[in-house]
Structure formats: structure tokens, C-alpha cells
Amino acid sequence: MKFSNDERRAGHQRMAEELAEWGRQWRLEADMIRCPYCHSVQFATQADRAFLHDPGCAASTLGEQYPWRSLAWILRSL
């Protein structure tokens, strides 16, 4: 299936917006993702598990708790 330049640009813009949103909740550092609030980390080899925040972390109830899956979904069109 071929996409027009406008469709491709719109898809890239959508991906950029989703990445920016993802980046507000997570930090990617080499092969690990870090919560910017409690600083807990999850390695890529643990992608099949929910992210474990420190007790009392405000981010534990916000958004996606499978950050590797979420990142893969955002980048799926590459």
C-alpha cells in the first residue's frame, strides 16, 4: 500500500506527538527505561512485566505501565 506525502507527514507528526507524550512519563537510557519521578528502572529484558515504581510514586497510577510495549507501539510504523 502506498501512502501520499501528506499521509506520511501526518503519520510522522502523530508519532512525534506520541513520543513527546511518552517522554513526559519515561526516560530511555541505553537498555533501560526510568521513571523520572521515583527513578525506578526496568530493563528491556523485562518488557513483558508491568513497570514497578517505588511505593508512593505518583506516576504509578498514571498512564501506561508497560513502557517498552508502549514505545514499540509508537514506533511501529518505522
KANORHU-V328714 format. One line per field, one symbol per residue. ss: DSSP state (H for helix, E for strand, - for the rest). A space follows every 10 residues. Layout:
ss = ???
//
This chain:
ss = ----HHHHHH HHHHHHHHHH HHHHHEEEE- -EEEE----- EEEHHH---- -------HHH H-----HHHH HHHH----
//
